[in-house]
Structure formats: C-alpha cells, structure tokens
Amino acid sequence: PRVVRAMLRLAAVDAGDVVYDLGSGDGRIVVAAARDHGAQAVGVEIDHERVKRAEAYAAQVGVENRVSFIEYDLLHADFSPATVVTMYLLHTANLDLRPRLLEELRPGTRVVSHAFDMGDWKPDRKLSAGWDSIFLWVIPASVAGTWGWETAQGRRFRVRLTQTWQRVEGEAWVDGRPARFKRAVLWGD
C-alpha cells in the first residue's frame, strides 16, 4: 500500500485522470486510483483469475463504476486513452513497451514504474521506496527541428533543436545573428 500511494502521488493523479495499470494483478493500483484520487482507472491483466479477483475487490470497495479490467496481453493492449500509466514489470518488459509509450501516448502523459527503469531514457523524477525506487517519466512533445517566430516589434528568432527523449539541445539566432543558447527545458506538451 505504501508503494501504491507513492506511485500515485508521484504521478499527481487526480479526478481528471485516466489511469492504466499494465499488468494490474490484483487491482490494487486501479482501485486506489479510483478510491483515493477519484480517477477513472483501467487494469490490463492477462491472467483470468487475477482479473476476476480484481473485479471482486473493486466491487467490495465500491469503485466498480469507475474502474474496469481488461483480460489481455499488456504488450498489445491499447492504452492510448491514458493520462497516467503505472507499471510494476520487469526491466525487459519496460524496454519492450518504451517505443509504444512514446509513440502512442499524448505528450504530458505520466508514466510511473516501480523498481524498474527504461534503460537510457532517464526518468524526470525518481524517489526511493524502501529498498526499491519509483520512476516517473513525462511523455515529451516532439520539438526537434527548426523553429522561427517574429515579435510584434519585428524581432526575429530562430532555433534549431535536437532531441533525445526529454533532453533538448540546439542553436539560436536573433535577427539573423547567432545567439547564445543556454538551455532548453521540455516538460510534457
């Protein structure tokens, strides 16, 4: 329960969220998201008996109208409606899911994993949960390329950006002259 609370708190889950728990097991994250944060929540679990137990648990707690459980392989499930994705999967499963998370989730969607990271995609935040860690990533918008704009006063700005995950670097020009590009911060959308 302590780790579940920490995961949902790190993701800043609230009543406006749609939480997908991939590999939802007994449904404890799904139920907690609905009961404690007012979110809509969906569990994806391949094991039929675990799905039945999770549905019974949700009914017992009284959140069955705000949760659902899908009996399906999480590697092939549609989780694109999510605003938050939670996972307690092995490192290899995280890496298998990583391309889909980045391609199918909207920028700004929060992804939280208990114990296992995403390889060279470094988390936006990390906290300790006893002897394990909890990781948070925010799906970044795609900003790579050349961008230009002009102010109402006629000043022209241009930046050329490269992007690796949420890290952005680049060059800048002001009124056609090179400018110092200090840093870029990319957070969600």
ZINORQUI-V854606 format. One record per helix or strand of 3 or more residues. SS is the DSSP state (helix for helix, strand for strand). FROM is the first residue (numbers start at 1). TO is the last residue. If there is no record, write none. Layout:
BEGIN
<<SS:FROM:TO> <SS:FROM:TO>>
END
This chain:
BEGIN
<<helix:2:10> <strand:18:22> <helix:28:37> <strand:40:45> <helix:48:61> <strand:67:71> <strand:84:87> <helix:91:104> <strand:110:114> <strand:125:129> <strand:132:138> <strand:145:150> <strand:156:164> <strand:167:174> <strand:177:179>>
END
